[in-house]
Structure formats: structure tokens, C-alpha cells
Amino acid sequence: MAAHLSPLNDFFAGRRVLVTGGLGFLGSSLALRLVEFGARVTVIDNLHPLYGGNRFNIADVADKIEVVQDDVRNLEVLKPLIARSDTMFHLAAQVSYIDSLSMPYEDLDLNARATLGILESCRTSNPQMRIVFSSSRMTYGRVEGPLVSESSPTNPLSLYGIHKLTAEKYLLMYYKDFGIPTTVLRLTNPYGPRQQIKHSKYSLVGWFVRQAMNGQTIRIFGDGAQLRDYVYADDITDAMLRCAATPAAVGEVINVGSGQSTMFRDMVSAVIKCVGRGGADFVPWPENYERVETGDIAVDISKLKALTSWQPRYALDEGIRKTFDYYSQHATHYV
């Protein structure tokens, strides 16, 4: 075990950890790390085909993880799991901000109401359980100013962002009023292995890797100059684990990104260069798409660093290479 991980190993060894959405991209990445640390891991996932849950994600350690195939909205199943857990990583969600407009009630149910049900279950059965919640930079909406900090205004442009922000408010209120230890992490643009690559709604980096592997042309809307902060999966899971183990992170909203913004077109170029196939084409923005376009994003991650001593470890080129290497071996499980 690397030296910089030893405090996490000490913290999680023997700890009872529940991961919602635990067969998905980040949930399974967390589960794999937690098994390494000797945690007693339970994951709950409904394996809905739209959201990316995949048993292959944990195939190498399946005998070391308890898998509950059910929905986090089913409190009859979830409440006993909460009652026996020390820590929860709450990642189950409707993941597409574009889809949220066509399925508003489902998005509300999964991204807000389910969190309220979890908190009520904690309040009545296990108010000491530590909760780390995966939120989104989409809660900020269109950002004015050069750098997005946790104190920047929140004005989401999508129902997805509104419902994620609602869940954040629930979590912070239940911490303030009932003492349930919660932390909100606002993720920027996650990518990496174990993401669904069936379509473009889940992860553009993963989707573009697939298109390039197939020799297809990647479409770039507008001039592709919009800035995004792409953050690799292992860096995200390290941030989540550190926040769960850090008392000072309780009750806080914390940005999680790489701290480096990249033009969209440069990300596409990096994918094509890495894969060695495919091409790019600049096309007009689809009708109404710009209504939910947030503009340039540059994220202040100094709070995360100060609270947990976390540092991003993977530059975009390296993260894309590791993502490509993974799908070169396992793509058939994700398409």
C-alpha cells in the first residue's frame, strides 16, 4: 500500500461502508478501493440500463462485496442497511442533465427525494452515520468570474442542477438541525474506466474514446473553445475517501476538480491522438442546447486541498490513456 494511502487504510479497515449506486462508474471505483483498505462494503444499485450500473465493474472482488440489487427509494430495503453502516457514499442518481428536462419527475425523485428518504432513515435509525454526497458543478449554472469557489452563487440552468442543489440543502439542514454528519462534493467533469459508453449522456470523454476506437468522427459543437475541468476517477475517489475520513469536512460543500481547465476541442484532440484513430468535425449547436450551456468552468479546489491534503495526481493526457487502455481490454462489457 502506498505511503500516502496508509491513513485511509487505517481509517477504513473494518469499517462498515454503504455505497449507493455502487455498481456504477464512481461507486464501483470507491468499492474497489474500500476493499483494498479492508472495509466491509455493501453496495446498492438498481442496475437500471440508463444509469451505468454494471456487475463487471466489481468482478475481481465480487466475493468481498455484498451486492443489493434494489432502488434507493425502497426504504424498506435501504433502512436496515443504513442502520448497520458507519459511512455512506451516496452516488445513486439520474446522471444526465439533458435528460432531466424530458423526465422531470424521475429526476426529482432520484436526485432529491431519495436523498430526503435517506436522511429521514438516518435520523430515526442511525444519526451518526457519515454521509458523503456526490453533487455537481451544474449547481452553479452559468458562472460569472474567472474562478468558481464554493461561495460562488448557485443558479442552475437545468432541472438536474436544481434537484442536486435541493439534495445539498437537505443534507446541510439535517446536519445543522439533527447532527447527521454530511459532506457535499461538487464534481466537475468526471471520466475514467468503468463508465458506460453506450451513448453520449453519461461521459463525453468515455463516449469519445469509444467513437475514436471505432474510427468515427467526433462532433464538436460551436468552436469548441469552452473550458471544462476534467477530473480522473481515481482522483475523485481519493477525494471522497479523504473527505469521509476528515472531521473538518463535515457540514461543508467542497469542489472536486483537477484545478486545470481545458478547451473542449483540445480534449477531443487528446482523445484522437491517444487512440490513434477517428477524427473531429465542428458543427452548429443543436437547437435550445445553449440554454443549458454553462460557459467556461475554472474551479477553485483550494478548500479540498486545505482540508484533506489531497492533490490531483492525473493530468488529462494520462487519464485519457488509462481510460483507453481499460476499454481496449473491456469495451464489450460497456457498449
C-alpha positions in Angstrom: 0.0 0.0 0.0 1.4 3.4 -1.0 2.5 5.6 1.9 0.1 8.4 1.1 -2.8 5.9 1.4 -1.9 4.4 4.8 -4.1 6.8 6.9 -7.1 5.9 4.8 -6.3 2.2 5.2 -6.2 2.7 9.0 -9.5 4.6 8.9 -11.5 2.3 6.7 -10.2 -1.1 7.9 -13.1 -3.0 9.3 -15.5 0.0 8.8 -19.0 -0.8 7.5 -19.5 1.2 4.3 -22.6 1.5 2.2 -22.3 2.8 -1.4 -25.4 3.8 -3.2 -25.1 3.5 -7.0 -22.3 1.1 -6.1 -22.2 -0.8 -9.4 -21.8 2.4 -11.4 -18.7 4.3 -12.5 -17.6 6.1 -9.4 -19.5 3.8 -7.0 -17.6 0.7 -8.1 -14.3 2.7 -8.1 -14.9 3.5 -4.5 -15.9 -0.1 -3.7 -12.7 -1.4 -5.2 -10.6 1.0 -3.1 -12.6 0.3 0.1 -12.0 -3.5 -0.4 -8.2 -2.7 -0.6 -8.5 -0.9 2.8 -10.2 -3.9 4.4 -13.6 -2.2 4.7 -16.8 -4.2 5.0 -18.5 -3.0 1.8 -22.2 -3.1 0.8 -23.4 -1.6 -2.5 -26.9 -1.0 -3.5 -27.8 -0.4 -7.2 -30.9 -0.9 -9.2 -28.9 -1.7 -12.4 -31.2 0.5 -14.5 -29.7 0.3 -18.0 -29.8 4.1 -18.4 -27.5 4.8 -15.5 -24.5 2.6 -16.0 -24.6 0.1 -13.2 -22.6 -3.0 -14.2 -21.7 -6.1 -12.2 -18.5 -6.4 -14.3 -17.2 -3.3 -12.5 -16.6 -5.3 -9.3 -16.0 -8.8 -10.9 -12.5 -9.1 -9.5 -13.7 -8.6 -5.9 -17.3 -9.8 -6.1 -16.8 -12.3 -3.3 -15.7 -9.4 -1.0 -18.6 -7.1 -1.6 -22.3 -7.5 -0.6 -24.4 -6.5 -3.6 -28.1 -5.5 -3.0 -29.9 -5.1 -6.3 -32.6 -2.6 -5.4 -33.6 1.0 -5.6 -32.5 3.6 -3.0 -36.1 4.8 -3.0 -37.1 1.5 -1.5 -36.7 2.4 2.2 -37.8 -1.0 3.4 -34.6 -2.4 1.9 -32.4 0.6 2.5 -33.2 1.4 6.1 -31.7 -1.8 7.6 -28.5 -1.2 5.5 -28.3 2.4 6.9 -28.9 1.2 10.4 -25.8 -1.0 10.4 -23.4 1.3 8.4 -20.7 3.6 9.7 -20.2 5.5 6.4 -22.3 6.1 3.3 -21.1 7.3 -0.1 -24.3 8.5 -1.8 -23.9 8.3 -5.5 -27.1 6.9 -6.9 -28.6 9.4 -9.3 -30.2 10.2 -12.6 -27.0 11.3 -14.3 -27.9 13.3 -17.4 -28.7 17.0 -17.1 -30.0 16.9 -20.6 -32.4 14.0 -19.8 -33.7 15.8 -16.7 -35.9 18.0 -18.8 -37.6 15.1 -20.5 -38.0 13.1 -17.3 -38.5 15.8 -14.7 -40.4 13.8 -12.0 -37.9 10.9 -12.3 -35.0 13.3 -11.9 -36.7 14.9 -8.9 -37.4 11.5 -7.3 -33.9 10.2 -7.8 -31.8 13.3 -7.3 -33.7 15.0 -4.4 -36.5 12.9 -2.9 -34.4 9.8 -2.5 -31.8 11.8 -0.5 -34.6 13.1 1.8 -35.6 9.5 2.4 -32.0 8.5 3.2 -31.7 11.4 5.7 -35.0 10.5 7.4 -33.9 6.9 7.7 -30.6 8.2 9.3 -32.4 10.5 11.7 -34.5 7.7 13.0 -32.1 4.7 12.9 -28.5 5.9 12.7 -27.9 9.6 13.1 -24.1 9.0 13.5 -23.6 7.6 10.0 -21.2 9.7 8.0 -22.6 10.7 4.5 -20.5 11.9 1.6 -22.8 13.1 -1.2 -21.8 13.3 -4.9 -23.2 16.6 -6.2 -22.3 18.5 -9.4 -20.8 21.7 -10.6 -24.1 22.1 -12.5 -25.5 23.6 -9.3 -23.5 26.8 -10.1 -25.1 27.3 -13.5 -23.5 29.9 -15.8 -20.6 31.3 -13.9 -19.6 34.9 -13.8 -15.9 35.5 -12.9 -12.7 33.7 -13.5 -12.8 31.0 -10.8 -15.7 29.1 -9.2 -15.4 28.8 -5.5 -17.8 27.2 -3.0 -19.1 30.6 -2.2 -20.0 31.4 -5.8 -23.7 31.9 -6.4 -25.8 28.9 -7.3 -28.2 29.4 -10.2 -28.6 26.1 -12.0 -29.8 26.1 -15.6 -31.2 22.5 -15.6 -33.6 20.5 -13.6 -30.7 18.2 -12.8 -28.8 21.1 -11.3 -31.9 22.3 -9.3 -32.5 18.9 -7.9 -28.9 18.3 -7.0 -28.9 21.7 -5.2 -32.1 20.7 -3.4 -30.4 17.5 -2.2 -27.5 19.6 -1.0 -29.8 21.8 1.1 -31.5 18.7 2.6 -28.1 17.3 3.7 -26.8 20.6 5.2 -30.1 21.1 7.0 -30.1 17.6 8.5 -26.5 18.3 9.7 -27.4 21.6 11.2 -30.7 20.5 12.8 -30.1 16.8 13.6 -26.3 16.5 13.7 -26.1 14.0 10.9 -22.5 14.3 9.6 -22.7 15.2 5.9 -20.4 16.5 3.3 -21.3 17.7 -0.2 -18.8 17.3 -3.0 -19.4 19.2 -6.2 -17.7 17.3 -9.0 -16.7 18.9 -12.3 -16.4 16.6 -15.3 -15.6 13.0 -14.2 -14.1 10.5 -16.6 -12.2 7.2 -16.5 -12.6 3.4 -16.6 -15.9 1.6 -15.8 -18.1 4.3 -17.3 -21.0 3.3 -19.5 -20.1 4.2 -23.1 -23.4 3.3 -24.8 -24.2 6.9 -25.5 -23.0 10.5 -25.0 -25.2 11.3 -22.0 -23.0 9.7 -19.4 -19.5 10.8 -20.1 -18.3 12.6 -23.1 -14.6 11.6 -22.6 -15.6 7.9 -22.5 -18.0 8.3 -25.4 -15.4 10.0 -27.5 -12.8 7.2 -26.7 -15.4 4.7 -28.0 -16.0 6.8 -31.1 -12.3 7.1 -31.8 -11.7 3.4 -31.3 -14.4 2.8 -33.9 -12.8 5.2 -36.3 -15.8 7.6 -36.1 -15.9 11.4 -36.4 -16.4 13.2 -33.1 -18.7 16.2 -33.3 -17.7 19.4 -31.6 -20.5 22.0 -31.0 -19.6 25.6 -32.0 -15.9 26.4 -31.9 -15.1 24.0 -29.1 -13.4 26.8 -27.1 -15.5 26.3 -24.0 -13.4 25.4 -20.9 -14.0 22.3 -18.8 -12.3 20.8 -15.8 -11.9 17.1 -16.5 -11.1 15.1 -13.4 -10.0 11.4 -13.4 -11.9 8.8 -11.5 -9.0 7.8 -9.1 -8.5 11.4 -8.1 -12.3 11.7 -7.4 -12.4 8.6 -5.3 -9.3 9.7 -3.4 -11.0 13.0 -2.6 -14.2 11.2 -1.5 -12.3 8.8 0.8 -10.3 11.6 2.3 -13.3 13.7 3.0 -15.1 10.8 4.7 -12.1 10.4 7.0 -11.7 14.1 7.7 -13.8 15.5 10.6 -13.2 19.1 9.4 -15.1 18.2 6.1 -18.3 17.6 8.0 -21.0 20.2 7.2 -19.0 21.5 4.2 -19.6 22.0 0.5 -16.4 21.2 -1.4 -15.4 21.5 -5.0 -13.7 18.4 -6.6 -11.9 19.0 -9.9 -8.4 18.8 -11.3 -7.8 22.5 -11.0 -6.8 22.7 -14.7 -9.3 23.8 -17.3 -9.0 22.5 -20.9 -10.7 23.6 -24.1 -13.3 21.1 -25.2 -11.6 20.8 -28.7 -8.3 20.2 -27.0 -9.8 17.3 -25.0 -11.1 15.8 -28.3 -7.7 16.2 -29.9 -6.1 14.4 -26.9 -8.5 11.5 -27.3 -7.9 11.2 -31.0 -4.1 11.4 -30.5 -4.2 8.8 -27.8 -6.4 6.3 -29.6 -4.7 6.9 -33.0 -8.0 6.7 -34.9 -11.1 8.8 -35.6 -11.5 12.5 -36.4 -13.3 15.6 -35.4 -15.9 17.9 -37.1 -17.1 21.3 -35.9 -20.9 21.5 -36.1 -23.5 24.1 -35.0 -25.0 24.0 -31.5 -28.3 21.9 -31.5 -31.5 23.9 -31.1 -32.1 25.0 -27.5 -28.8 23.3 -26.3 -27.2 26.6 -25.4 -29.9 27.3 -22.9 -28.2 24.8 -20.6 -24.7 25.6 -21.6 -22.8 26.8 -18.6 -20.0 28.5 -20.4 -16.3 28.3 -19.2 -15.6 26.5 -16.0 -12.5 27.0 -13.9 -12.8 25.5 -10.4 -11.1 26.6 -7.2 -10.0 23.4 -5.4 -8.0 25.1 -2.6 -10.6 24.2 0.1 -10.3 20.4 -0.7 -6.6 20.7 -0.6 -6.5 22.6 2.7 -9.0 20.3 4.5 -7.6 16.9 3.4 -4.1 17.5 1.9 -5.5 16.0 -1.3 -3.7 16.6 -4.6 -4.8 15.6 -8.1 -2.4 13.0 -9.5 -3.5 12.5 -13.1 -3.1 15.0 -15.9 -5.7 14.8 -18.7 -3.4 13.1 -21.2 -2.5 10.3 -18.7 -6.1 9.9 -17.6 -7.3 9.5 -21.2 -4.5 7.0 -21.8 -5.6 4.9 -18.8 -9.2 5.1 -19.9 -8.3 4.0 -23.4 -6.2 1.1 -22.1 -9.1 -0.1 -20.0 -11.7 0.0 -22.8 -9.2 -1.6 -25.2 -9.5 -4.7 -22.9 -13.0 -4.5 -21.7 -15.2 -2.4 -24.0 -17.5 -5.3 -24.8 -18.9 -5.0 -21.2 -19.8 -1.3 -21.6 -21.5 -1.0 -25.1 
